[in-house]
Amino acid sequence: MTWPARLLVVSLALVAVAACRSTSEGEGARLERITLGPREARRSVGEAQRFTATGHYVGGATRNLTQRVDWTSSDPKIAAAANTQGDRSRVEMVGPGTVTISATDPKTGIGSHATGGDVTLTVLGKLERIVLTPSVITRTIGQTQRLTATGHYAGGTTRNLTQHLLYKSTDPDIAKVTNDKGDKSRIDIVGTGTATITATDEATGLSSTTTGGDALVTVMPPKP
């Protein structure tokens, strides 16, 4: 095989590899639909939520389009999508209510709404109180207890905030809280006596103490 022929074969091979790679990444293939995630979200006024946009292409390839699409909210008075460069999917919670968040590819005009890929976002009113349950606990040394924290919002909506709060004990020598990630409400019983457990929302500063939602732990001495 002559040198020009070899060069042609190599060139064609490189083109083929590049084409396969491009298609596998969604480049060069036709965009069919866009799906957003998470499909449902609940946040309170003043918070923010980021979504992910996935492009689905002919042939089955997918691609992350989060920073390439235009984001819209069905009601900016409830949730506003600013499309900030580098953080395009960030949506700000403005007022209580429910909205639909959509995303559109500006190059093709294909949007998540066309194929049912939108997300539903529920914005809760202002956080008004935090309640811990059970509110009265009796344990012995060596046991553990986990609490549930419920946030009550303006308008009567509630939300489980157990893993989103900061817990404290009035006496760590009786009831100790560690605020471990994923297990934040765990209480280790270490000494006899009574202790009050409080939970605080760091974003707003509201605590269970403010509205009488603390939990009281009584630790009994071990049985003889």
Phi, psi and omega in degrees: 000131182289161180300315177300324180293318178298318180298322179294319180297315180298317181298316179296323179295317179296321178297318181296316179298316180297323180293318179296316179297317181297317181293321181296333180266002180095347180285137177083345177264162182274128178288127181258319183201165178231131175240144181248153178212153356292155185290333177222142179214150177229124179222166179253163181304133180097344178270176178227156178223135175250140180245168177239134178250125179246127177268133180249126188248161174303131182099352176099356180289151177231159181207141177285117182248015188309315183266010182246347184258165176263127184261140179223152176245141180291343177208097181298344178283345177258311178217129185248131176255112186271343182054045179293134181304126180086348179215048191294332185271005179287127180240128182265135178276121186252315182209159182294146179146187180234134180228167173250130178256129181236163177220140182231135176281116184294339182281319185253342183081001179285132182234159180296332182292334185291332184234026176071029182261008180291171176237155177254128182239122178255124180255121181275158176289188181297139176292123185253325178203159179235130181236128177262139176224145354293151183274337179233124186229136174236124183219172174242163183302136179098346179273171176231161178214137174245138182255161171245130179251124180247126177267133179250125187249159176304134182099355176092003180279147177238161181207139178285117182248015188310314184266011183245002186247167175254123184259146177220152177243140179289342178212093181297344177282351177250306179229118186252132175246140184249344181055039179293139180300128181085350180214046191293332186266011180291134178240127175261127181272116188238346181203162182279152181130200179233148178213149178254133179256129178239157177226136184234135173274110186293334181291322183251342183084357180286138180234164178295334179294323183304324185240023175069034182252017181291171176242137180255125181250125174247124182252120182271149176295152180297146179290140181293000000 
